[in-house]
Amino acid sequence: MNLIDINEMFPTEARCRELLVRLRWPEGVRCPRCSMEAVELETDKQLFYCKGCDYQFSVTAGTIFNDSHLPLVKWFAATLIMCEAKKGISACQIQRTLGMSYKTAWYLCHRIRKAMSAAEKPMLDGTVEMDETYVGGKAKGMGRAMRVENKEVVFGIRKRNGDLRFFHSKDAKSGTLAAYIREHLSEDVDVICTDDAAVYPYALKKADKKGKRHETVAHSKKEYARGDIHTNYIESAFSLLKRGIKGSWHKISAKHLAAYLEEMEFRFNRRKDSDLFLDTLRHMVTAPVLTFEKLTA
């Protein structure tokens, strides 16, 4: 599905709302308060009414779209653009492309990211690669240790030819990494591939994965692959992330870094899905409200 398809299939507010109703309530409209069946009122705004709790609502009530005065046609266009932008797209570009203020575009993008972060994340198995990287500006005039200290840590786990997980980590210590490993790796992992950093044996032990087969490549000795033992897949994901930061977003605050990682992860894991746009909208009508006050707190 491309932008021309979106404009042809959903040219009006009413058509957009019809799709959201089908995505939110595939088995019939239910009240968001008491979950009872609701009926549609004969109004131009397509409102619904629940007799059980005397509540009147629309399809966007209690969703990411809540209290938005932006036309749904622009919401749909922005969602498609973010889904199809492999390296991400900036709020400035959304502003110019769809015609809105920067504040509106920035808030819009973050609400879509919030919906993406609400997607379910199954445990990873099979051959798994792990690595960490650092993002942030260069601290000039300092040694290497201080330059790393002034950057943000991003820890990545990727199933070979499968799903990706990105985490904005407070540090790269064994205890911190162990929590991510424990939460996202299943007991069906065949082999764990990392570089030769000293932290990984300790992290796996703390995560109760010490009994799993652990293979390393000695990056410190210029070894980058030994047969099927390598970390090339997770490093390619890091490369895509950094091209997104440098080429699209340009500057990301540490506060919102996790949201950008969620966006990149969501899009990467569904890169071969033909219904990525509809899947994203489905999450947008089920994810909780993200207010501007909460976003900027």
HELIX and SHEET records of a PDB file:
HELIX    1   1 LEU A    3  MET A    9  1                                   7    
HELIX    2   2 GLU A   13  ARG A   24  1                                  12    
HELIX    3   3 LEU A   72  GLU A   84  1                                  13    
HELIX    4   4 ALA A   91  LEU A   98  1                                   8    
HELIX    5   5 TYR A  102  SER A  117  1                                  16    
HELIX    6   6 ARG A  144  GLU A  149  1                                   6    
HELIX    7   7 SER A  174  HIS A  184  1                                  11    
HELIX    8   8 VAL A  199  LYS A  206  1                                   8    
HELIX    9   9 HIS A  219  LYS A  221  5                                   3    
HELIX   10  10 ASN A  232  GLY A  244  1                                  13    
HELIX   11  11 ILE A  245  TRP A  249  3                                   5    
HELIX   12  12 ALA A  254  HIS A  256  5                                   3    
HELIX   13  13 LEU A  257  ASN A  269  1                                  13    
HELIX   14  14 LEU A  276  MET A  284  1                                   9    
HELIX   15  15 PHE A  292  THR A  296  1                                   5    
SHEET    1   A 3 VAL A  39  GLU A  40  0                                        
SHEET    2   A 3 PHE A  48  CYS A  50 -1                                        
SHEET    3   A 3 TYR A  55  PHE A  57 -1                                        
SHEET    1   B 5 LEU A 164  SER A 169  0                                        
SHEET    2   B 5 GLU A 152  LYS A 159 -1                                        
SHEET    3   B 5 LEU A 124  VAL A 135 -1                                        
SHEET    4   B 5 LEU A 185  ASP A 195  1                                        
SHEET    5   B 5 ARG A 213  VAL A 217  1                                        
SHEET    1   C 2 ALA A 225  ARG A 226  0                                        
SHEET    2   C 2 ILE A 229  HIS A 230 -1                                        
END                                                                             
